[in-house]
């Protein structure tokens, strides 16, 4: 299922917290790819211990072949290797 850029852009505004914004990113990617992405790294730790300082990035593990087209459609550009901005 496709998730339009407008839906991705609107998600942070409807989130009540940084943890919800991270969860929305993973959920929207999962909806768009049909997979169950896994939030990893500092973002995953923050979801379980929200009193900590949040990570400045979101690490999400999912099949690259499906995720590449989705994140490109949301306006992200590959910077190097697995880094997108």
N, C-alpha and C positions, 0 to 999 in steps of 0.2 A: 504494500500500500504506500502511496506517495504521501509525504508530508510537505506541504508547500512552505516556502521560505517565510511567508507571512505568519504562518502558525508557529514556526520556530522562533521568529523574532518576537512574537507576542508572549511566549511562554514565560520569560523572566519577569515581565510586568505582573503576571498573575501569581507568581510565587511569593509566598510569605516569608521565605528565609533563603539563605545561601544554600542550605541543604536541599530545599525544594527545587532550586534552580538546577542543581547538579542532577537530582533525580529526574527532572523534566528532560534534560539533555539526553540521558540514557533511555528514558521511555520513548521519546520522539524518534531517536535513532532505531530503537527496537521496532517501533510501529512502521517506520519507513522501510526497514530491511526485512521484516518478518522473522527476525532472530531475537534472541535474548542476550543483549549486550551485558557485559560485566563491568561495573565501575571499579577501578583499581587504584592503587597508589594513594597519595595523600587525600584525594577526594573520598575514597572509600573509608579511610580512617576518620575523616571529618564527619561523615554520615553517622558513624557510630559513637563519636565523641564530639558533638557540636560545640562544646565549650572551647575547643582548640582553635587556633588561627586557621582559617580555610586556605587550602592550596590555591595558587593563582592560575592553575590549569585544571582541566578535567581529563583524566586518563580513562578511556573506555576501550575494552577489548571486544571485538566482534569481527566477523569475516570481512577482510579488507576489500575483496572484490565487490561486495554489496555496499559497503559503507562509503567507498570512494565517490561514487556517483551522487550519493545522498549529500555528503558534506560539501561537495562542489556545488550542488544546486542551492545550498544554503549560503553560498558566498565565501566559503573557506578556500584557501589556497595552500597547496603543499609547499612547505618551506624547505624541508629536508627529511628524507627517510619517512618516519612516522609522525612528523610534526606538521600540524595544520594550524593556520591562523585565519 
